[in-house]
Amino acid sequence: MTKPLKLLLVAGARPNFMKIAPVIHAIRAHNSAGNGGGRKINFRLVHTGQHYDEKMSGVFFQELGIPAPDDNLEIGSGSHAAQTANIMLAFEPVCLRENPDWVVVVGDVNSTMACTLVAAKLGIPVAHIEAGLRSFDRGMPEELNRLVTDALADLLLTPSTDGNDNLRREGVDEKKIRCVGNVMIDSLIDQLDQAAGANTLERLGLQQGRFVYVTLHRPSNVDTRENLEVIVRELTSLSGQWTILFPIHPRTRGRMAEFGLSFDAHPGVRTLEPLGYLDSLNLTRHARFLLTDSGGLQEESTYFRTPCLTLRPNTERPITITVGSNRLTSVATLRDDIIQLLAAPERLGATPPLWDGHTAGRIVHELLHNAR
Ligand code: UD1
């Protein structure tokens, strides 16, 4: 009988959890379907602990039905070098002990790159889910993580064909690249019924289409006083006409305190602790529009066709602009961009190809068929 395929699945930070959950569900479906006499899959889930607060991590495990990690490396926060190095030191013994057929990494956070480096140096094949995305902005830590991860990975699973084009341009062997679709949309589709039962709008006292959902956490937006001051001023001004829902990421909260900024005198800006997955889905679905610098929300709003303004000079997810409802903005153009957005239809764009809820099944197929 064929030996089971053994996977080490890596997740570390908030945006990883909705990408790893569908893969786990698809593995379980594969195994319980008797896999047509085919190869069984065993997996271990490794949580690096890059994010550790209940609201940044635990809630996603619970809502997305992710099992408790088999290994928690409990790395925590730190400078990029410290965090990356600590993840590598803690992940290496897990790889040596388990000697898996694949290390599977998702997204573009420090955990993604650190675990890829460790596995590649040990000669363990790496599969990267969400490969090929490029902002062409090396000032973003995530862009460096994407470049390193994709240069080292053995199987590059892209969410859309622009990813294939980027990889080809970088000289990646065509045989390593597969366009499988957007795995995060699997989680979204899977959780639509649960989300509908979460009564987010009622609990928060919101009316459909009458509020703006804001999330901002990128270092380029929040780590300098001048930028964050302007953002706070713009949100305050917007709150004259719109209820603003602003769940604040720990990085942003920390910077606001450091720079002495607050919305206390402006009740139209409703600041909240970071939200769970279901509440965030509901806000994305029912907002008049989003203002964000998150990668995931650009995609989720595209799926719901909710207009989205991305407060960044670039995006690694251009399909959300060409096919979807996303548009780039800046603090200087924000007011004009909002006026234009409000003059356009309330729902925009379309769902990109292969954002169909079946990406994880295609990923499992590729892992089985490309294993050594
Ligand atoms: C990380 C990812 C980013 C992703 C974001 C989503 C990298 C380089 N960046 O950025 O791509 O969009 O996650 O959230 O990997 N903190 C807490 N509790 C936590 C985690 C962090 O309070 O559970 C605080 C710490 O003070 C920490 C700060 O948030 O210093 C930033 O955390 P970190 O993981 O370094 O980066 P993020 O900004 O979250």
Residues whose N, C-alpha, C, O or C-beta is under 5 A from the ligand:
A	BS01	UD1	A13 R14 P15 Q50 H51 Y52 D53 M56 S77 G78 D108 V109 N110 P141 E142 H217 P250 R251
